[in-house]
Amino acid sequence: MILEIAYFAWVRDRMGVADETVDLPANVTHVGALVAWLAARDGRGQVAFAEPQRIRAAIDGVMMGHDAPLAGAREVALFPPVTGG
């Protein structure tokens, strides 16, 4: 499955890119598996996703949990928690 991933804030800084297109392995079927796969892929991902529970995700612009399926998704945005003020 081809997926566009957008990174924001310190996740972007740690990944070294704002976005990328990836071809996901068949076993990456939900957000949590995507984060785990990105963390295991290389050193940048390992640093960016060292605390996966802190990562927030939006699938095609809609906030989702780590158990959300990726089937049919075009884009996943990954970012740290945000505060307003």
C-alpha positions in Angstrom: 0.0 0.0 0.0 1.4 3.4 -1.0 0.8 6.1 1.7 1.8 9.7 2.1 3.1 10.5 5.5 3.3 14.1 6.8 5.5 14.9 9.9 4.9 18.0 12.1 6.8 19.9 14.8 9.6 17.9 16.6 8.6 14.7 14.7 9.5 16.5 11.5 12.7 17.8 12.9 13.8 14.3 14.1 12.8 12.6 10.8 14.6 15.2 8.8 11.8 15.6 6.3 8.3 17.2 6.2 6.7 14.4 4.3 7.4 11.2 2.4 5.7 8.6 0.3 6.1 5.0 1.5 5.2 1.6 0.3 4.0 -0.2 3.5 4.6 -3.8 4.2 1.4 -5.9 4.2 1.5 -6.3 8.0 1.3 -2.6 8.6 -2.5 -2.2 8.8 -3.1 0.4 11.5 -1.6 3.6 12.9 0.2 1.8 15.8 1.9 -0.6 13.4 2.9 2.3 11.2 4.6 4.1 14.0 6.3 0.9 15.1 7.5 0.3 11.5 8.8 3.8 11.1 10.7 3.5 14.5 12.3 0.2 13.3 13.1 1.4 9.8 16.2 3.6 10.7 17.9 5.7 13.3 15.8 8.8 12.6 12.6 6.9 13.1 14.0 5.3 16.2 14.6 8.7 17.7 11.4 10.3 16.4 9.1 7.5 17.7 11.0 6.5 20.8 7.9 7.3 22.8 5.1 6.1 20.5 2.4 6.8 23.1 3.1 10.5 22.7 2.5 10.5 18.9 -0.9 11.8 17.6 -2.2 10.9 14.2 -4.7 12.1 11.6 -5.8 10.0 8.7 -6.9 12.1 5.8 -7.4 15.0 8.1 -9.4 13.2 10.8 -7.8 12.6 14.3 -7.5 8.9 15.0 -6.2 6.6 17.6 -3.3 4.1 17.2 -5.8 1.3 16.6 -7.3 3.1 13.5 -7.0 1.0 10.3 -5.0 2.4 7.4 -7.1 0.7 4.7 -8.1 3.3 2.1 -6.0 6.0 3.7 -4.2 8.4 1.4 -2.3 10.4 4.0 -1.3 10.0 7.6 -0.1 13.0 9.6 2.0 12.3 12.6 2.7 14.9 15.3 3.4 15.4 19.0 0.7 16.5 21.4 -0.3 20.1 21.0 -1.5 22.6 23.4 -3.4 25.8 22.8 -3.2 29.1 24.4 
